[in-house]
Amino acid sequence: MSLKNNKKTDDTLLNDDIRFKEVRCNAEDGSSHGIMSSREALALADEAGLDLVCIAPSAQPPVVKIMNYGKFKYQQEKKQKEARKNQKIIVTKEIKLSVKIAQNDIDYKVKHALEFLEKGNHVKFRVFLRGREMANPAAGAEVLARVWDMIEDVAVKEHDPKFEGRYVNMLVTPLKGSGK
């Protein structure tokens, strides 16, 4: 089961590509064959029907291992796939408000924000400042303060309202115990 003729996509040294004068050779089971020439190590690998893989090229002398490289790569990819599957993807939902928003509109938007937080999503509230409203960004912060009063029991404020460009932003995340 040697990969001498197969193409590989990574930069791992295999079989005939290993051209060091001396190498420290390890068996598939972890036992050590000691220090030998790379030709002798390749002969041992061929005898076992396995591949000679350089696992530490910068060591003195370089370390090689006799193993089934195809099986090793498969298991590595399987571990990486499992790690990606267990990763938590954070979704940030954005809710836009204005300085002149009515209370019933705030109630409606907060209702949606509560649904997002319940699902475990982060919510970014943005108050857009138009024209002369830019001269008074505190008005946008006041709107966000009214919103925060309505959601503070189910969320954590990542940062206080910040003035960024034409927006006043506030990011909230669900409490640790809530969400999926």
Rosetta blueprint (number, residue, H / E / L):
1 M L
2 S L
3 L L
4 K L
5 N L
6 N L
7 K L
8 K L
9 T L
10 D L
11 D L
12 T L
13 L L
14 L E
15 N H
16 D H
17 D H
18 I L
19 R L
20 F L
21 K L
22 E E
23 V E
24 R E
25 C E
26 N E
27 A L
28 E L
29 D L
30 G L
31 S L
32 S E
33 H E
34 G E
35 I E
36 M E
37 S E
38 S H
39 R H
40 E H
41 A H
42 L H
43 A H
44 L H
45 A H
46 D H
47 E H
48 A H
49 G L
50 L L
51 D E
52 L E
53 V E
54 C E
55 I E
56 A E
57 P L
58 S L
59 A L
60 Q L
61 P L
62 P L
63 V E
64 V E
65 K E
66 I E
67 M E
68 N L
69 Y H
70 G H
71 K H
72 F H
73 K H
74 Y H
75 Q H
76 Q H
77 E H
78 K H
79 K H
80 Q H
81 K H
82 E H
83 A H
84 R H
85 K H
86 N H
87 Q L
88 K L
89 I L
90 I L
91 V L
92 T E
93 K E
94 E E
95 I E
96 K E
97 L E
98 S E
99 V L
100 K L
101 I L
102 A L
103 Q H
104 N H
105 D H
106 I H
107 D H
108 Y H
109 K H
110 V H
111 K H
112 H H
113 A H
114 L H
115 E H
116 F H
117 L H
118 E H
119 K L
120 G L
121 N L
122 H E
123 V E
124 K E
125 F E
126 R E
127 V E
128 F E
129 L L
130 R L
131 G H
132 R H
133 E H
134 M H
135 A H
136 N L
137 P L
138 A H
139 A H
140 G H
141 A H
142 E H
143 V H
144 L H
145 A H
146 R H
147 V H
148 W H
149 D H
150 M H
151 I H
152 E L
153 D L
154 V L
155 A E
156 V E
157 K E
158 E L
159 H L
160 D L
161 P L
162 K E
163 F E
164 E E
165 G L
166 R L
167 Y E
168 V E
169 N E
170 M E
171 L E
172 V E
173 T E
174 P E
175 L L
176 K L
177 G L
178 S L
179 G L
180 K L
